Structures are given as C-alpha cells and as structure tokens.
Amino acid sequence: MVARDHSPIKPLVGGYGFSNGIKTKTIMSNILSEKTLGRVADILVDQLHIERAQITSQAAIMADLNADSLDMVEIGMKVEETFNLVIPDSQMEKVITVGDLYEALAYHLEKTGQPV
C-alpha cells in the first residue's frame, strides 16, 4: 500500500480537482456513461492483464494494478486513440488512480464536445 499525500488539493483541469487519488468534487465514474467506463476498463484489462473486478475508482494504477511507467504511457495513448482526443503529458503524469484517469478523460471529452 502506498502512503497518500494529504497536502492541499490542487486542481488538475477545469473545475475538477484531485490530488493523489483524493477527490474534491463529483466522482467521474458517476458522470461517465457505462459505455465509456467499459471502454476504459477494456484498455486497463488489455494493457495490464488484470481482472475487471480489480478496477475501482480508488485503485492506484501503478501501486495496486502493477503498472509501470511504460504501461502508463501506453494507457494514455490508448485512451487518446480510443476517444480521439489528446491528454497532455503534464496531465497524464498526475494520474495516480483509475478515478484520476476518469477525471482527465471526462474533462477532455467535455472540452471536445464529445458525450461523456
């Protein structure tokens, strides 16, 4: 288990904020459609060779799901390709949990006018 940083929350994008898996506003898994959540889960299952049941908003992608830094890059690229958008590296570097990935995806889907 990785110790969480309990420093003040810093907004990542738009009006949504999170820091090291600590949510400050709406949990994106409640806003994203089941189809979108399923597509993200498919990416994680395929890339990390994990069971779907392991995927929760609170799961730390590297610590809990055993991703390495290359996996994180691949996950980011697959999300961008799947949803036809760009998530800047500076934002992907702040993705710690699956919930953080949902946050970044939801923001960029809304930004590009795509359904969430």
GROMACS elastic network, one bead per residue, 0.5 to 0.9 nm:
[ bonds ]
;  ai    aj funct       b0    kb
    1    63     6  0.69661   500
    1    64     6  0.75069   500
    2    60     6  0.85743   500
    2    63     6  0.66366   500
    2    64     6  0.86319   500
    4    20     6  0.64560   500
    4    21     6  0.78268   500
    4    22     6  0.84539   500
    5     8     6  0.88091   500
    5    19     6  0.78527   500
    5    20     6  0.64052   500
    5    21     6  0.89600   500
    5    22     6  0.88148   500
    6     9     6  0.80246   500
    6    19     6  0.83076   500
    6    20     6  0.82203   500
    6    22     6  0.81598   500
    7    10     6  0.87067   500
    7    19     6  0.81829   500
    8    19     6  0.79697   500
    9    17     6  0.68845   500
    9    18     6  0.59441   500
    9    19     6  0.53591   500
    9    20     6  0.86865   500
    9    22     6  0.76777   500
    9    23     6  0.83301   500
    9    24     6  0.73646   500
   10    17     6  0.62773   500
   10    18     6  0.63755   500
   10    19     6  0.60613   500
   11    14     6  0.74909   500
   11    15     6  0.72940   500
   11    16     6  0.62692   500
   11    18     6  0.60222   500
   11    19     6  0.75846   500
   11    24     6  0.88136   500
   12    15     6  0.83686   500
   12    16     6  0.67516   500
   12    17     6  0.53865   500
   12    18     6  0.64783   500
   12    19     6  0.78381   500
   12    91     6  0.70058   500
   12    94     6  0.76748   500
   12   103     6  0.87637   500
   12   104     6  0.80798   500
   13    16     6  0.58249   500
   13    17     6  0.67284   500
   13    91     6  0.80063   500
   13   103     6  0.83697   500
   13   104     6  0.72890   500
   13   107     6  0.69632   500
   14    17     6  0.78804   500
   14   107     6  0.70263   500
   15    25     6  0.85005   500
   15   107     6  0.88308   500
   16    23     6  0.87395   500
   16    24     6  0.74348   500
   16    25     6  0.63153   500
   16    26     6  0.77652   500
   16   103     6  0.72092   500
   16   104     6  0.88753   500
   16   107     6  0.78717   500
   17    22     6  0.86522   500
   17    23     6  0.66453   500
   17    24     6  0.55955   500
   17    25     6  0.66286   500
   17   103     6  0.82214   500
   18    21     6  0.62887   500
   18    22     6  0.54582   500
   18    24     6  0.58237   500
   18    25     6  0.80725   500
   18   100     6  0.70990   500
   18   103     6  0.83617   500
   19    22     6  0.53856   500
   19    23     6  0.71105   500
   19    24     6  0.85522   500
   19    94     6  0.77681   500
   19    95     6  0.86806   500
   19    96     6  0.82897   500
   19   100     6  0.83528   500
   20    23     6  0.85680   500
   20    60     6  0.87648   500
   20    94     6  0.76504   500
   20    95     6  0.76702   500
   20    96     6  0.57273   500
   20    97     6  0.72880   500
   20   100     6  0.81154   500
   21    57     6  0.85105   500
   21    58     6  0.65579   500
   21    59     6  0.84424   500
   21    60     6  0.75496   500
   21    95     6  0.82467   500
   21    96     6  0.62033   500
   21    97     6  0.55042   500
   21    98     6  0.83808   500
   21    99     6  0.69758   500
   21   100     6  0.64556   500
   22    58     6  0.85875   500
   22   100     6  0.89039   500
   23    26     6  0.75874   500
   23    27     6  0.69880   500
   23    99     6  0.83257   500
   23   100     6  0.84974   500
   24    27     6  0.83607   500
   25    28     6  0.87810   500
   26    29     6  0.86122   500
   26    30     6  0.74512   500
   26    31     6  0.78998   500
   27    30     6  0.56677   500
   27    31     6  0.71708   500
   27    57     6  0.82786   500
   27    99     6  0.72562   500
   27   102     6  0.84041   500
   27   103     6  0.77478   500
   28    32     6  0.59413   500
   28    57     6  0.86552   500
   28    99     6  0.68064   500
   28   100     6  0.84637   500
   28   102     6  0.56166   500
   28   103     6  0.55538   500
   28   105     6  0.88675   500
   28   106     6  0.68017   500
   29    32     6  0.53401   500
   29    33     6  0.78606   500
   29    34     6  0.85611   500
   29    37     6  0.70747   500
   29    57     6  0.71515   500
   29    99     6  0.70956   500
   29   102     6  0.65363   500
   29   103     6  0.83346   500
   30    33     6  0.79143   500
   31   106     6  0.80230   500
   31   116     6  0.70913   500
   32    35     6  0.81140   500
   32    36     6  0.61322   500
   32    37     6  0.64103   500
   32   102     6  0.77427   500
   32   105     6  0.89900   500
   32   106     6  0.67896   500
   32   115     6  0.85555   500
   33    36     6  0.51729   500
   33    37     6  0.62251   500
   33    38     6  0.84867   500
   33   115     6  0.84063   500
   33   116     6  0.59568   500
   34    37     6  0.50453   500
   34    38     6  0.59681   500
   34    39     6  0.85605   500
   35    38     6  0.50534   500
   35    39     6  0.62339   500
   35    40     6  0.87588   500
   36    39     6  0.50850   500
   36    40     6  0.63222   500
   36    41     6  0.86005   500
   36    83     6  0.89616   500
   36   116     6  0.69404   500
   37    40     6  0.51595   500
   37    41     6  0.61310   500
   37    42     6  0.86039   500
   37   102     6  0.80618   500
   38    42     6  0.60791   500
   38    43     6  0.86594   500
   39    42     6  0.50128   500
   39    43     6  0.63777   500
   39    44     6  0.88048   500
   39    79     6  0.86649   500
   39    82     6  0.80406   500
   40    43     6  0.51240   500
   40    44     6  0.63635   500
   40    45     6  0.86624   500
   40    79     6  0.71366   500
   40    82     6  0.88767   500
   40   101     6  0.87584   500
   40   102     6  0.82211   500
   41    44     6  0.50883   500
   41    45     6  0.60034   500
   41    46     6  0.84484   500
   41    52     6  0.66850   500
   41    55     6  0.70031   500
   42    45     6  0.51285   500
   42    46     6  0.59835   500
   42    47     6  0.84105   500
   42    52     6  0.80700   500
   43    46     6  0.52700   500
   43    47     6  0.59839   500
   43    48     6  0.83071   500
   43    75     6  0.67530   500
   43    78     6  0.68387   500
   43    79     6  0.73641   500
   43    82     6  0.89079   500
   44    47     6  0.52198   500
   44    48     6  0.56810   500
   44    49     6  0.76036   500
   44    50     6  0.74602   500
   44    52     6  0.83659   500
   44    55     6  0.80828   500
   44    61     6  0.88863   500
   44    65     6  0.89670   500
   44    75     6  0.70027   500
   45    48     6  0.54485   500
   45    49     6  0.51373   500
   45    50     6  0.50220   500
   45    51     6  0.63158   500
   45    52     6  0.63956   500
   45    55     6  0.85514   500
   46    49     6  0.54852   500
   46    50     6  0.75863   500
   47    50     6  0.82341   500
   47    67     6  0.86117   500
   47    71     6  0.68325   500
   47    74     6  0.75649   500
   47    75     6  0.69513   500
   48    51     6  0.89756   500
   48    65     6  0.72464   500
   48    66     6  0.74189   500
   48    67     6  0.64022   500
   48    71     6  0.73338   500
   50    53     6  0.83929   500
   50    54     6  0.69505   500
   50    55     6  0.84547   500
   50    65     6  0.73648   500
   51    54     6  0.56044   500
   51    55     6  0.75623   500
   52    55     6  0.55483   500
   52    56     6  0.88368   500
   53    56     6  0.76386   500
   54    59     6  0.76305   500
   54    64     6  0.85613   500
   54    65     6  0.74543   500
   55    58     6  0.83106   500
   55    59     6  0.64281   500
   55    61     6  0.89005   500
   55    65     6  0.81052   500
   55    98     6  0.72512   500
   56    59     6  0.52611   500
   56    60     6  0.88164   500
   56    97     6  0.85848   500
   56    98     6  0.65523   500
   56    99     6  0.75694   500
   57    60     6  0.83578   500
   57    97     6  0.65784   500
   57   100     6  0.77430   500
   57   101     6  0.87369   500
   57   102     6  0.79924   500
   58    97     6  0.58425   500
   58    98     6  0.63588   500
   58    99     6  0.61094   500
   58   100     6  0.86777   500
   59    62     6  0.87331   500
   59    63     6  0.80782   500
   59    64     6  0.58032   500
   59    65     6  0.70753   500
   59    96     6  0.84797   500
   59    97     6  0.53452   500
   59    98     6  0.58046   500
   59    99     6  0.77197   500
   60    63     6  0.53156   500
   60    64     6  0.50008   500
   60    65     6  0.65613   500
   60    66     6  0.86210   500
   60    95     6  0.88994   500
   60    96     6  0.55736   500
   60    98     6  0.64231   500
   60    99     6  0.86694   500
   61    64     6  0.58059   500
   61    66     6  0.66372   500
   61    67     6  0.59100   500
   61    68     6  0.86333   500
   61    72     6  0.81031   500
   61    95     6  0.83317   500
   61    96     6  0.61100   500
   61    97     6  0.52837   500
   61    98     6  0.61800   500
   62    65     6  0.56022   500
   62    68     6  0.59471   500
   62    69     6  0.79262   500
   62    71     6  0.86857   500
   62    72     6  0.80146   500
   62    96     6  0.73079   500
   62    97     6  0.80980   500
   63    66     6  0.55453   500
   63    67     6  0.72407   500
   63    68     6  0.88840   500
   63    96     6  0.87781   500
   64    67     6  0.81275   500
   64    97     6  0.88936   500
   67    70     6  0.78813   500
   67    71     6  0.54770   500
   67    72     6  0.66828   500
   68    71     6  0.51746   500
   68    72     6  0.64155   500
   68    73     6  0.89356   500
   69    72     6  0.50409   500
   69    73     6  0.64618   500
   69    74     6  0.87441   500
   70    73     6  0.51135   500
   70    74     6  0.62214   500
   70    75     6  0.85770   500
   71    75     6  0.59767   500
   71    76     6  0.85024   500
   72    75     6  0.50617   500
   72    76     6  0.61739   500
   72    77     6  0.86166   500
   72    92     6  0.81021   500
   72    93     6  0.85599   500
   72    95     6  0.87982   500
   73    76     6  0.51573   500
   73    77     6  0.62256   500
   73    78     6  0.86507   500
   73    89     6  0.87372   500
   73    92     6  0.81727   500
   74    77     6  0.50339   500
   74    78     6  0.60509   500
   74    79     6  0.85165   500
   75    78     6  0.51141   500
   75    79     6  0.60900   500
   75    80     6  0.85413   500
   76    79     6  0.51816   500
   76    80     6  0.61815   500
   76    81     6  0.86205   500
   76    86     6  0.88945   500
   76    87     6  0.74165   500
   76    89     6  0.85407   500
   76    92     6  0.68223   500
   76   101     6  0.87411   500
   77    80     6  0.50802   500
   77    81     6  0.60970   500
   77    82     6  0.84732   500
   77    86     6  0.85358   500
   77    87     6  0.86669   500
   78    81     6  0.50222   500
   78    82     6  0.58485   500
   78    83     6  0.84024   500
   79    82     6  0.51185   500
   79    83     6  0.60092   500
   79    84     6  0.79919   500
   79    85     6  0.80243   500
   79    86     6  0.86658   500
   79    87     6  0.86166   500
   79   105     6  0.78960   500
   80    83     6  0.54401   500
   80    84     6  0.54280   500
   80    86     6  0.54211   500
   80    87     6  0.67351   500
   80   105     6  0.87309   500
   81    84     6  0.50567   500
   81    85     6  0.68907   500
   81    86     6  0.83495   500
   82    85     6  0.81568   500
   83    86     6  0.87451   500
   83   105     6  0.85979   500
   83   109     6  0.78153   500
   83   114     6  0.87154   500
   85   105     6  0.88746   500
   85   108     6  0.70358   500
   85   109     6  0.75355   500
   85   112     6  0.75513   500
   86   108     6  0.75784   500
   87    90     6  0.82993   500
   87    91     6  0.66038   500
   87    92     6  0.66606   500
   87   104     6  0.73410   500
   87   105     6  0.77381   500
   87   108     6  0.70529   500
   88    91     6  0.54111   500
   88    92     6  0.64307   500
   88    93     6  0.87580   500
   89    93     6  0.60225   500
   89    94     6  0.87695   500
   90    93     6  0.53392   500
   90    94     6  0.69538   500
   91    94     6  0.52964   500
   91    95     6  0.69143   500
   91   104     6  0.73217   500
   92    95     6  0.52056   500
   92    96     6  0.86975   500
   92   100     6  0.89824   500
   92   101     6  0.78450   500
   92   104     6  0.77462   500
   93    96     6  0.79495   500
   94   100     6  0.78153   500
   95    98     6  0.77111   500
   95    99     6  0.83350   500
   95   100     6  0.50767   500
   95   101     6  0.57305   500
   95   103     6  0.88157   500
   95   104     6  0.78838   500
   96    99     6  0.81455   500
   96   100     6  0.61200   500
   96   101     6  0.76684   500
   97   100     6  0.50347   500
   97   101     6  0.65528   500
   97   102     6  0.87510   500
   98   101     6  0.50147   500
   98   102     6  0.63166   500
   98   103     6  0.86931   500
   99   103     6  0.61823   500
   99   104     6  0.87401   500
  100   104     6  0.63094   500
  100   105     6  0.85618   500
  101   104     6  0.52394   500
  101   105     6  0.60961   500
  101   106     6  0.85060   500
  102   105     6  0.50942   500
  102   106     6  0.59276   500
  102   107     6  0.84700   500
  103   106     6  0.52359   500
  103   107     6  0.61593   500
  103   108     6  0.86912   500
  104   107     6  0.52565   500
  104   108     6  0.63197   500
  104   109     6  0.86234   500
  105   108     6  0.52594   500
  105   109     6  0.60065   500
  105   110     6  0.85212   500
  105   116     6  0.85074   500
  106   109     6  0.50840   500
  106   110     6  0.60870   500
  106   111     6  0.83914   500
  106   115     6  0.89721   500
  106   116     6  0.60928   500
  107   110     6  0.52662   500
  107   111     6  0.60136   500
  107   112     6  0.86859   500
  107   116     6  0.88770   500
  108   112     6  0.60615   500
  108   113     6  0.84021   500
  108   114     6  0.84298   500
  109   112     6  0.52898   500
  109   113     6  0.61120   500
  109   115     6  0.65520   500
  109   116     6  0.59984   500
  110   114     6  0.58420   500
  110   115     6  0.69509   500
  110   116     6  0.67586   500
  111   114     6  0.76595   500
  112   115     6  0.89767   500
  113   116     6  0.88035   500
